[in-house]
């Protein structure tokens, strides 16, 4: 298992998806990389994500970001 601490550095509206989705850009300091995650609009609004929010990211077994995003939001509901 790998644990990272990240910070939302940007929220974006994907082209032609404004009514359905939002993207989060998360800076991971330990790796000096960014991760982009696309969320449905309801999840984004429900969790009130904003630039500057801190996140803990847990990765188990393999780097499956779709699974990571689903597990992350299950814990926050």
Secondary structure, DSSP 4 states (H G I P E B T S, - for coil): -EEEEEEEEEEEPPTT-TTTEEEEEEEETTTTEEEEEEEEHHHHHHHT--TT-EEEEEE-SS--HHHHHHHHHHHT-
